[in-house]
């Protein structure tokens, strides 16, 4: 049972119904017909994109990286049918954003302001109409009240009829007041001249505001929904692989455009700008590690929108047939086992103790050995290790798997010194 107006602090029934409708529209649920509230995801068309094949609302699927996402139409998968179709999201978003920024030019803003002024004038005329209706209803209430009070109390039949008529007029007046209040709440807010000037200034810098770091994805989606009702997307294979978009504006106008629909191989291809930079850096004598650092510093991404690493640069070079060119830094020069001053290289220590070079590098990381990195004979960096008697004795006691290769050495080992001491 609903009792309207029982408590002054409660909202009216009409406002309650309107709030419930707004909550329903903002609800994001699987297979829902409503588009949901704008959220912080990177997908720009989430909630407004419809399938051009079956008319269903397309869902957004994010990959392992939030920068990669797709729009998917599931079709009747719950009824055993196959997936309708899917498309990468970035290409569609770029096409619609470009259309939005080129459409919302200052002239369009001026037109919108002029229309808003015309709507405000019509709203004011409508408000006067509501006021006249209210005055007429109040007159009918007063007239019914006078007639009821003027009747002879003993004539109960006439008195009951006039009382019922008076009650009906009061109910009609209350209903009219509620309708008038709801109409006033739905009316757009009037803009002052200062507000209009700020809107015109903002329109001239709309592109800068749109791409500003302080503008969140949810705010961009909200701006799009102010002017766009819905967007349909249809896959096309002939004469080329594209997505055909149809934008339905709030004004009723329709705009058709096309967007590229790259294949998976094309989506993961290394950007051409990154390939050219790798080619330039390689020709200048940089190695893969230096190129990865340079690419990350300028903000370039890999084909999967990730950071550049040593292996990523090496893969991109091989994929695009880019050779390392460094004539002033010889490649393939063999590092000797020992330096002229008696220090050992990593390979020399490995051969000295019959282990692999990886074991020697592990000793360096653990601090068992102390090495010094420096250029040598045109090579970039070579680690040289000084072996003294204390270090040699410590290494001989370490458990390890030997390679079985031991060089002839004039330096006695711990075992040979112990054997001579026993003689």
C-alpha positions as a printed NumPy array, in Angstrom:
array([[  0.   ,   0.   ,   0.   ],
       [  1.438,   3.384,  -1.023],
       [  0.638,   6.515,   0.972],
       [  1.779,   9.56 ,  -0.991],
       [  2.649,  12.689,   0.957],
       [  2.543,  10.882,   4.315],
       [  5.823,  12.479,   5.41 ],
       [  7.063,  15.896,   4.205],
       [ 10.712,  14.784,   4.102],
       [ 10.075,  11.985,   1.586],
       [ 10.539,  12.466,  -2.147],
       [  7.507,  12.278,  -4.392],
       [  6.515,   9.092,  -6.159],
       [  7.42 ,  10.563,  -9.54 ],
       [ 10.961,  11.41 ,  -8.379],
       [ 11.331,   7.911,  -6.928],
       [ 10.303,   6.314, -10.233],
       [ 12.701,   8.587, -12.117],
       [ 15.584,   7.632,  -9.789],
       [ 14.848,   3.939, -10.274],
       [ 14.868,   4.402, -14.03 ],
       [ 18.235,   6.176, -13.859],
       [ 19.677,   3.354, -11.742],
       [ 18.38 ,   0.814, -14.257],
       [ 20.01 ,   2.673, -17.163],
       [ 23.346,   2.854, -15.31 ],
       [ 23.31 ,  -0.825, -14.386],
       [ 26.045,  -2.846, -16.127],
       [ 24.928,  -6.457, -16.428],
       [ 25.649,  -9.305, -18.802],
       [ 23.307,  -9.294, -21.844],
       [ 21.475,  -6.2  , -20.541],
       [ 19.759,  -3.924, -23.048],
       [ 20.784,  -0.784, -21.15 ],
       [ 24.215,   0.714, -21.783],
       [ 25.341,   1.273, -18.177],
       [ 27.124,   4.214, -16.608],
       [ 30.419,   5.513, -18.096],
       [ 33.338,   3.788, -16.358],
       [ 37.131,   4.14 , -16.265],
       [ 37.963,   1.425, -18.792],
       [ 39.918,   2.313, -21.923],
       [ 37.13 ,   1.168, -24.287],
       [ 35.612,   4.411, -25.569],
       [ 32.458,   2.939, -27.145],
       [ 31.499,   0.672, -24.244],
       [ 27.742,   0.772, -23.733],
       [ 26.845,   2.616, -26.952],
       [ 28.112,   0.133, -29.576],
       [ 25.511,  -2.155, -31.177],
       [ 26.008,  -5.096, -33.519],
       [ 25.001,  -4.208, -37.068],
       [ 24.198,  -7.864, -37.778],
       [ 21.805,  -8.809, -34.971],
       [ 21.233,  -5.53 , -33.11 ],
       [ 22.575,  -6.768, -29.764],
       [ 24.69 ,  -4.564, -27.569],
       [ 28.372,  -5.459, -27.982],
       [ 30.389,  -6.264, -24.877],
       [ 33.959,  -5.23 , -24.11 ],
       [ 36.694,  -7.798, -23.517],
       [ 40.027,  -6.664, -22.051],
       [ 43.215,  -8.643, -22.603],
       [ 46.13 ,  -9.213, -20.264],
       [ 47.113,  -5.583, -20.862],
       [ 44.439,  -2.932, -20.302],
       [ 45.633,  -1.113, -23.458],
       [ 44.386,  -4.034, -25.593],
       [ 40.648,  -4.663, -25.771],
       [ 38.034,  -5.916, -28.215],
       [ 34.333,  -5.478, -28.837],
       [ 32.436,  -8.772, -28.952],
       [ 28.933,  -9.692, -30.036],
       [ 28.093, -13.021, -28.446],
       [ 24.98 , -13.634, -30.57 ],
       [ 22.818, -16.496, -29.337],
       [ 25.649, -18.37 , -27.629],
       [ 23.337, -19.261, -24.761],
       [ 21.212, -21.126, -27.327],
       [ 24.133, -23.094, -28.765],
       [ 24.972, -20.764, -31.638],
       [ 28.489, -19.646, -32.481],
       [ 30.01 , -16.254, -31.702],
       [ 28.552, -13.515, -33.92 ],
       [ 31.775, -11.544, -34.488],
       [ 34.517,  -9.609, -32.73 ],
       [ 36.756,  -6.695, -33.642],
       [ 39.733,  -4.862, -32.079],
       [ 38.542,  -1.843, -30.126],
       [ 41.318,   0.7  , -30.68 ],
       [ 40.639,   1.189, -34.409],
       [ 36.916,   1.808, -33.854],
       [ 37.582,   4.213, -30.981],
       [ 40.062,   6.254, -33.03 ],
       [ 37.593,   6.621, -35.907],
       [ 34.72 ,   7.758, -33.659],
       [ 36.908,  10.132, -31.64 ],
       [ 38.126,  11.777, -34.829],
       [ 34.534,  12.171, -36.006],
       [ 33.486,  13.605, -32.63 ],
       [ 36.291,  16.198, -32.53 ],
       [ 35.723,  17.328, -36.112],
       [ 31.955,  17.524, -35.651],
       [ 31.893,  19.451, -32.372],
       [ 33.36 ,  22.619, -33.866],
       [ 32.606,  26.145, -32.528],
       [ 29.926,  26.722, -35.188],
       [ 28.071,  23.67 , -33.92 ],
       [ 28.415,  24.938, -30.358],
       [ 26.977,  28.296, -31.392],
       [ 24.077,  26.505, -33.043],
       [ 23.499,  24.47 , -29.898],
       [ 23.5  ,  27.653, -27.79 ],
       [ 21.005,  29.277, -30.146],
       [ 18.778,  26.214, -29.977],
       [ 19.114,  26.258, -26.198],
       [ 17.961,  29.874, -26.106],
       [ 14.969,  29.029, -28.288],
       [ 14.126,  26.073, -26.066],
       [ 14.363,  28.325, -22.995],
       [ 11.906,  30.791, -24.565],
       [  9.475,  27.997, -25.368],
       [  9.903,  26.624, -21.865],
       [  8.976,  30.002, -20.406],
       [  5.837,  30.131, -22.568],
       [  4.968,  26.62 , -21.456],
       [  5.436,  27.663, -17.833],
       [  2.897,  30.468, -18.327],
       [  0.494,  27.904, -19.752],
       [  0.937,  25.743, -16.652],
       [  0.308,  28.776, -14.46 ],
       [ -2.97 ,  29.51 , -16.236],
       [ -4.096,  25.913, -15.811],
       [ -3.255,  26.068, -12.125],
       [ -5.192,  29.306, -11.628],
       [ -8.209,  27.761, -13.375],
       [ -8.014,  24.679, -11.137],
       [ -7.781,  26.841,  -7.999],
       [-10.848,  28.79 ,  -9.173],
       [-12.775,  25.542,  -9.62 ],
       [-11.818,  24.51 ,  -6.075],
       [-12.999,  27.799,  -4.58 ],
       [-16.223,  27.661,  -6.602],
       [-16.972,  24.106,  -5.418],
       [-16.221,  25.15 ,  -1.833],
       [-18.656,  28.103,  -1.998],
       [-21.392,  25.926,  -3.449],
       [-20.95 ,  23.326,  -0.703],
       [-21.042,  25.881,   2.075],
       [-24.12 ,  27.611,   0.602],
       [-26.313,  24.481,   0.523],
       [-28.912,  23.819,   3.212],
       [-27.397,  21.308,   5.715],
       [-30.728,  19.526,   5.988],
       [-30.632,  18.694,   2.28 ],
       [-28.114,  15.85 ,   2.755],
       [-28.353,  14.407,  -0.745],
       [-27.314,  17.687,  -2.369],
       [-24.72 ,  18.328,   0.359],
       [-23.04 ,  14.924,  -0.228],
       [-22.962,  15.529,  -3.989],
       [-21.413,  18.984,  -3.616],
       [-18.916,  17.668,  -1.043],
       [-17.797,  14.907,  -3.446],
       [-17.427,  17.484,  -6.233],
       [-15.332,  19.705,  -3.974],
       [-13.084,  16.728,  -3.112],
       [-12.601,  15.891,  -6.783],
       [-11.577,  19.47 ,  -7.564],
       [ -9.018,  19.37 ,  -4.737],
       [ -7.529,  16.123,  -6.076],
       [ -7.311,  17.574,  -9.573],
       [ -5.468,  20.606,  -8.216],
       [ -2.942,  18.415,  -6.343],
       [ -2.364,  16.321,  -9.459],
       [ -1.817,  19.437, -11.534],
       [  0.72 ,  20.777,  -9.016],
       [  2.7  ,  17.514,  -9.17 ],
       [  2.718,  17.563, -12.979],
       [  3.869,  21.186, -12.99 ],
       [  6.683,  20.447, -10.51 ],
       [  7.891,  17.495, -12.586],
       [  7.858,  19.579, -15.765],
       [  9.921,  22.298, -14.068],
       [ 12.488,  19.726, -12.843],
       [ 12.89 ,  18.294, -16.334],
       [ 13.447,  21.74 , -17.876],
       [ 17.049,  22.49 , -18.805],
       [ 19.057,  24.894, -16.714],
       [ 19.204,  28.402, -18.149],
       [ 22.674,  29.565, -19.197],
       [ 23.977,  33.003, -18.339],
       [ 26.073,  35.05 , -20.772],
       [ 29.176,  34.167, -18.772],
       [ 28.363,  30.47 , -19.087],
       [ 27.896,  30.849, -22.842],
       [ 31.236,  32.659, -23.192],
       [ 33.01 ,  29.871, -21.292],
       [ 31.367,  27.234, -23.5  ],
       [ 32.53 ,  29.047, -26.662],
       [ 36.1  ,  29.28 , -25.304],
       [ 36.025,  25.609, -24.376],
       [ 34.809,  24.644, -27.846],
       [ 37.869,  26.259, -29.441],
       [ 40.154,  24.109, -27.249],
       [ 38.016,  20.968, -27.247],
       [ 40.774,  18.85 , -28.794],
       [ 43.293,  19.918, -26.108],
       [ 40.797,  19.286, -23.327],
       [ 39.9  ,  15.917, -24.827],
       [ 43.534,  14.738, -24.929],
       [ 44.552,  16.273, -21.587],
       [ 45.954,  13.868, -18.988],
       [ 43.489,  15.209, -16.428],
       [ 40.511,  14.142, -18.585],
       [ 39.523,  10.623, -17.517],
       [ 38.101,   7.941, -19.855],
       [ 34.776,   8.131, -18.001],
       [ 34.555,  11.876, -18.712],
       [ 35.258,  11.326, -22.422],
       [ 32.525,   8.682, -22.574],
       [ 30.109,  11.003, -20.79 ],
       [ 30.833,  13.774, -23.328],
       [ 30.218,  11.37 , -26.211],
       [ 26.881,  10.249, -24.754],
       [ 25.708,  13.839, -24.566],
       [ 25.55 ,  13.993, -28.371],
       [ 25.483,  10.34 , -29.54 ],
       [ 22.489,   8.062, -29.048],
       [ 23.995,   4.812, -30.378],
       [ 26.587,   3.451, -32.821],
       [ 26.205,   0.305, -34.919],
       [ 29.16 ,  -1.667, -36.295],
       [ 29.024,  -4.177, -39.162],
       [ 31.977,  -6.27 , -40.423],
       [ 32.801,  -6.006, -44.133],
       [ 35.165,  -8.351, -45.993],
       [ 34.803,  -7.101, -49.599],
       [ 36.364,  -5.127, -51.214],
       [ 38.554,  -4.78 , -48.084],
       [ 38.495,  -5.856, -44.476],
       [ 36.843,  -2.962, -42.574],
       [ 34.133,  -2.217, -40.019],
       [ 31.234,  -0.091, -41.243],
       [ 30.041,   2.327, -38.539],
       [ 26.745,   4.194, -38.385],
       [ 26.572,   6.959, -35.761],
       [ 23.107,   7.991, -34.563],
       [ 23.278,  11.512, -33.106],
       [ 20.877,  12.842, -30.481],
       [ 19.588,  15.347, -33.039],
       [ 18.39 ,  12.516, -35.275],
       [ 21.162,  12.889, -37.861],
       [ 23.082,   9.807, -39.017],
       [ 26.748,   9.646, -40.06 ],
       [ 28.352,   6.686, -41.855],
       [ 32.071,   5.979, -41.756],
       [ 34.527,   3.112, -42.03 ],
       [ 37.222,   1.864, -39.672],
       [ 40.092,  -0.514, -40.305],
       [ 39.731,  -4.033, -38.918],
       [ 43.287,  -5.397, -38.651],
       [ 44.029,  -9.07 , -38.271],
       [ 45.821, -10.468, -35.238],
       [ 49.158, -10.435, -37.064],
       [ 48.662,  -6.811, -38.087],
       [ 47.686,  -5.798, -34.529],
       [ 50.867,  -7.282, -33.025],
       [ 53.174,  -5.905, -35.719],
       [ 55.929,  -3.615, -34.478],
       [ 54.997,   0.038, -35.138],
       [ 56.774,   1.481, -38.164],
       [ 58.111,   4.383, -36.108],
       [ 59.793,   1.944, -33.709],
       [ 61.246,  -0.085, -36.602],
       [ 62.787,   3.023, -38.181],
       [ 64.305,   4.064, -34.852],
       [ 65.81 ,   0.591, -34.365],
       [ 67.243,   0.744, -37.869],
       [ 68.82 ,   4.157, -37.177],
       [ 70.235,   3.127, -33.786],
       [ 71.647,  -0.113, -35.165],
       [ 73.411,   1.753, -37.974],
       [ 74.881,   4.106, -35.361],
       [ 76.532,   1.198, -33.53 ],
       [ 74.144,   0.694, -30.606],
       [ 73.538,  -2.765, -29.229],
       [ 70.137,  -4.274, -28.34 ],
       [ 70.221,  -3.202, -24.705],
       [ 70.98 ,   0.412, -25.578],
       [ 68.255,   0.428, -28.23 ],
       [ 65.688,  -0.903, -25.753],
       [ 66.549,   1.87 , -23.317],
       [ 66.297,   4.522, -26.032],
       [ 62.92 ,   3.246, -27.264],
       [ 61.48 ,   3.284, -23.744],
       [ 62.791,   6.796, -23.096],
       [ 60.931,   8.243, -26.102],
       [ 57.742,   6.366, -25.155],
       [ 57.54 ,   3.965, -28.093],
       [ 55.722,   0.66 , -27.497],
       [ 56.117,  -2.824, -28.895],
       [ 53.55 ,  -4.441, -31.143],
       [ 51.658,  -5.673, -28.061],
       [ 51.771,  -2.234, -26.355],
       [ 54.506,  -3.284, -23.928],
       [ 57.882,  -1.975, -22.812],
       [ 60.98 ,  -2.743, -24.848],
       [ 63.399,  -5.364, -23.556],
       [ 66.572,  -6.973, -24.884],
       [ 64.658,  -9.911, -26.368],
       [ 61.961,  -7.636, -27.865],
       [ 64.541,  -5.555, -29.738],
       [ 66.334,  -8.695, -30.934],
       [ 63.042, -10.156, -32.22 ],
       [ 62.122,  -6.897, -33.99 ],
       [ 65.538,  -6.768, -35.678],
       [ 65.252, -10.322, -36.939],
       [ 61.674,  -9.773, -38.092],
       [ 62.666,  -6.698, -40.122],
       [ 66.12 ,  -7.967, -41.188],
       [ 68.1  ,  -5.284, -39.324],
       [ 71.758,  -6.105, -38.743],
       [ 73.931,  -4.72 , -35.964],
       [ 76.559,  -2.485, -37.566],
       [ 79.461,  -1.298, -35.425],
       [ 82.686,  -1.12 , -37.483],
       [ 84.526,   0.753, -34.726],
       [ 83.714,  -2.027, -32.224],
       [ 84.956,  -5.421, -33.5  ],
       [ 82.599,  -8.348, -32.945],
       [ 83.51 , -11.946, -32.253],
       [ 86.966, -11.239, -30.769],
       [ 87.904, -14.036, -28.389],
       [ 88.664, -12.959, -24.84 ],
       [ 91.939, -14.518, -23.602],
       [ 91.971, -16.645, -20.486],
       [ 94.454, -14.327, -18.786],
       [ 95.325, -10.665, -19.007],
       [ 98.891,  -9.532, -19.5  ],
       [ 98.964,  -8.451, -15.842],
       [ 98.019, -11.938, -14.623],
       [ 94.291, -11.471, -14.035],
       [ 91.817, -14.091, -15.234],
       [ 88.778, -13.673, -17.465],
       [ 85.512, -15.479, -16.721],
       [ 86.462, -18.185, -19.186],
       [ 89.945, -18.415, -17.712],
       [ 88.588, -18.945, -14.17 ],
       [ 86.154, -21.56 , -15.495],
       [ 89.017, -23.417, -17.162],
       [ 91.256, -22.971, -14.111],
       [ 88.806, -24.758, -11.782],
       [ 87.1  , -27.057, -14.285],
       [ 83.638, -25.46 , -14.109],
       [ 81.315, -23.696, -16.557],
       [ 81.333, -19.896, -17.098],
       [ 77.842, -19.716, -15.558],
       [ 79.252, -21.06 , -12.281],
       [ 81.905, -18.342, -12.315],
       [ 79.265, -15.678, -12.903],
       [ 77.301, -17.077,  -9.968],
       [ 80.434, -16.771,  -7.791],
       [ 80.711, -13.145,  -8.877],
       [ 77.082, -12.438,  -7.955],
       [ 77.479, -14.088,  -4.538],
       [ 80.669, -12.187,  -3.796],
       [ 82.917, -15.261,  -3.746],
       [ 84.952, -13.628,  -6.508],
       [ 85.642,  -9.95 ,  -7.071],
       [ 85.818,  -8.799, -10.669],
       [ 86.554,  -5.533, -12.433],
       [ 84.741,  -4.636, -15.681],
       [ 86.67 ,  -2.595, -18.245],
       [ 87.077,  -2.29 , -22.055],
       [ 89.645,  -4.546, -23.653],
       [ 91.028,  -4.572, -27.196],
       [ 87.973,  -2.948, -28.771],
       [ 85.488,  -5.026, -26.775],
       [ 82.904,  -3.111, -24.791],
       [ 83.327,  -4.621, -21.332],
       [ 85.341,  -7.58 , -20.09 ],
       [ 85.381,  -8.808, -16.488],
       [ 88.868,  -9.482, -15.104],
       [ 89.306, -11.426, -11.868],
       [ 92.338, -11.419,  -9.561],
       [ 92.965, -14.839,  -7.992],
       [ 95.016, -14.861,  -4.82 ],
       [ 95.92 , -17.821,  -2.596],
       [ 93.069, -17.201,  -0.136],
       [ 90.451, -16.995,  -2.879],
       [ 91.824, -20.102,  -4.586],
       [ 91.663, -22.111,  -1.333],
       [ 88.061, -20.933,  -0.73 ],
       [ 86.924, -21.959,  -4.203],
       [ 88.53 , -25.399,  -3.881],
       [ 86.293, -26.106,  -0.872],
       [ 83.059, -25.174,  -2.695],
       [ 80.825, -28.065,  -3.837],
       [ 80.312, -27.952,  -7.598],
       [ 79.929, -30.017, -10.708],
       [ 83.135, -30.09 , -12.711],
       [ 83.415, -30.153, -16.502],
       [ 86.258, -32.616, -16.397],
       [ 88.585, -30.154, -18.15 ],
       [ 91.528, -28.946, -16.087],
       [ 94.474, -27.111, -17.668],
       [ 98.045, -27.834, -16.767],
       [ 98.907, -25.264, -14.1  ],
       [102.18 , -24.418, -12.459],
       [100.311, -23.176,  -9.373],
       [ 99.848, -25.909,  -6.764],
       [ 96.314, -26.626,  -5.663],
       [ 95.19 , -27.288,  -2.097],
       [ 95.257, -31.047,  -2.687],
       [ 98.815, -31.06 ,  -4.129],
       [100.079, -28.891,  -1.263],
       [ 98.516, -31.277,   1.25 ],
       [100.118, -34.258,  -0.486],
       [103.558, -32.666,  -0.41 ],
       [103.154, -31.876,   3.258],
       [102.492, -35.549,   3.977],
       [105.706, -36.652,   2.296]])
